[in-house]
Amino acid sequence: MSSSENFPNSTNFVDLSNPYHLGSSDNPSSVLVSNVFSGVGFSAWKRSMIIALSSKNKLGFLDGSISQSSSTSFTYANWYRVNSMVTSWILTSLHRNIAESVLFLQSAHEIWKELTQRYEQSDGALIYQIQQQLYSLSQ
């Protein structure tokens, strides 16, 4: 056996840890989380999405650590393709009205930031209100 047979060459080696890798089962209509976000329970939905996208090694598209390449860069096509897939996964997990309100943002990161800014605060206020009601009931 020659030494070249011991190591995969670049034409047949797939780096599954590469965030630009999409598996054969990844498609835009895949539902990653069981609960569609309808405006209530943002924290639970967000956590479910983080878990699902982490398992696919795509969190960098949400937090912005995998930023858009220059359109002249050789990585741009890969970034655009995977960003589109992550965007589709997010939109699929949102109620239609919410999805339509973020549809024209340019990246999964922008959509994630917008949803977080819009709904994370309301969850905190709702939790506080529920805690106050529970406290008054216990008295």
C-alpha positions as CSV (number, residue, x, y, z in Angstrom):
1,M,0.0,0.0,0.0
2,S,1.5,3.3,-1.0
3,S,1.5,6.2,1.4
4,S,-1.0,8.2,-0.7
5,E,-3.5,5.4,-0.1
6,N,-3.3,6.0,3.7
7,F,-4.6,9.5,3.5
8,P,-7.6,10.8,1.6
9,N,-6.8,13.3,-1.1
10,S,-8.6,16.6,-1.4
11,T,-11.0,15.3,-4.0
12,N,-12.6,12.6,-1.9
13,F,-12.2,14.0,1.7
14,V,-15.2,15.7,3.2
15,D,-14.5,17.8,6.3
16,L,-17.6,17.4,8.4
17,S,-16.4,19.9,10.9
18,N,-16.3,22.7,8.3
19,P,-19.2,25.0,8.9
20,Y,-19.7,25.3,5.1
21,H,-20.5,21.6,4.9
22,L,-24.1,20.7,4.2
23,G,-25.1,17.1,4.4
24,S,-27.2,15.3,1.9
25,S,-30.2,15.4,4.3
26,D,-29.9,19.2,4.8
27,N,-32.6,21.0,2.8
28,P,-34.4,24.4,3.1
29,S,-37.7,22.9,4.2
30,S,-36.2,20.9,7.1
31,V,-37.9,21.6,10.4
32,L,-35.2,21.8,13.1
33,V,-37.4,22.4,16.1
34,S,-40.7,21.0,17.1
35,N,-42.2,24.4,18.2
36,V,-42.9,27.1,15.6
37,F,-42.3,30.5,17.2
38,S,-45.5,32.5,17.2
39,G,-44.4,35.4,19.4
40,V,-44.6,33.7,22.8
41,G,-41.9,31.6,24.5
42,F,-39.0,33.2,22.7
43,S,-36.3,31.9,25.1
44,A,-37.4,28.3,24.7
45,W,-37.6,28.6,20.9
46,K,-34.2,30.3,20.8
47,R,-32.6,27.6,22.9
48,S,-34.0,24.9,20.7
49,M,-32.7,26.6,17.6
50,I,-29.2,27.0,19.2
51,I,-29.1,23.3,20.0
52,A,-30.3,22.3,16.5
53,L,-27.9,24.6,14.7
54,S,-25.0,23.8,17.0
55,S,-25.4,20.1,16.1
56,K,-25.0,21.1,12.5
57,N,-22.0,23.3,13.2
58,K,-23.8,26.5,12.0
59,L,-23.9,28.7,15.1
60,G,-21.3,31.0,13.5
61,F,-23.9,32.1,11.0
62,L,-26.2,33.2,13.9
63,D,-23.6,35.0,16.1
64,G,-21.8,36.6,13.1
65,S,-18.5,34.9,13.7
66,I,-18.8,33.5,10.2
67,S,-19.3,36.7,8.4
68,Q,-20.1,37.4,4.8
69,S,-17.2,37.0,2.4
70,S,-16.4,39.6,-0.2
71,S,-18.4,38.8,-3.4
72,T,-15.1,38.4,-5.2
73,S,-13.7,35.9,-2.6
74,F,-13.6,32.2,-3.5
75,T,-15.5,31.5,-0.3
76,Y,-18.4,33.8,-1.1
77,A,-20.5,31.1,-2.9
78,N,-20.1,28.7,0.0
79,W,-21.0,31.4,2.5
80,Y,-24.0,32.5,0.5
81,R,-25.3,28.9,0.1
82,V,-25.0,28.0,3.7
83,N,-26.3,31.3,4.9
84,S,-29.3,30.8,2.7
85,M,-29.9,27.3,4.2
86,V,-29.6,28.6,7.8
87,T,-32.0,31.5,6.9
88,S,-34.5,28.9,5.5
89,W,-34.3,26.9,8.7
90,I,-35.0,30.0,10.8
91,L,-37.9,31.1,8.6
92,T,-39.4,27.6,8.6
93,S,-39.4,27.7,12.4
94,L,-41.3,31.0,12.6
95,H,-45.0,31.8,12.3
96,R,-45.8,33.1,8.9
97,N,-46.4,36.7,10.1
98,I,-43.1,36.8,11.9
99,A,-41.2,35.2,9.0
100,E,-42.6,37.7,6.6
101,S,-41.4,40.6,8.8
102,V,-37.7,39.4,8.6
103,L,-37.7,37.8,5.2
104,F,-35.8,40.6,3.5
105,L,-33.0,40.9,5.9
106,Q,-29.7,39.9,4.2
107,S,-28.3,37.3,6.5
108,A,-29.1,34.7,9.1
109,H,-27.2,36.8,11.6
110,E,-29.3,39.9,10.9
111,I,-32.5,37.9,11.3
112,W,-31.2,36.4,14.5
113,K,-30.3,39.9,15.9
114,E,-33.7,41.3,14.9
115,L,-35.6,38.5,16.5
116,T,-33.6,38.7,19.7
117,Q,-34.0,42.4,20.0
118,R,-37.7,42.2,19.2
119,Y,-38.7,39.3,21.4
120,E,-36.1,38.7,24.1
121,Q,-37.2,41.8,26.0
122,S,-40.9,40.9,25.9
123,D,-40.1,37.5,27.4
124,G,-38.3,39.1,30.3
125,A,-41.2,41.4,31.0
126,L,-43.7,38.6,30.8
127,I,-41.7,36.4,33.2
128,Y,-41.5,39.3,35.7
129,Q,-45.3,39.9,35.4
130,I,-46.0,36.2,36.0
131,Q,-43.6,36.1,39.0
132,Q,-45.4,39.1,40.5
133,Q,-48.8,37.5,40.0
134,L,-47.5,34.3,41.6
135,Y,-46.1,36.3,44.5
136,S,-49.4,38.1,45.1
137,L,-51.3,34.8,44.9
138,S,-49.0,33.2,47.5
139,Q,-49.6,36.0,50.0
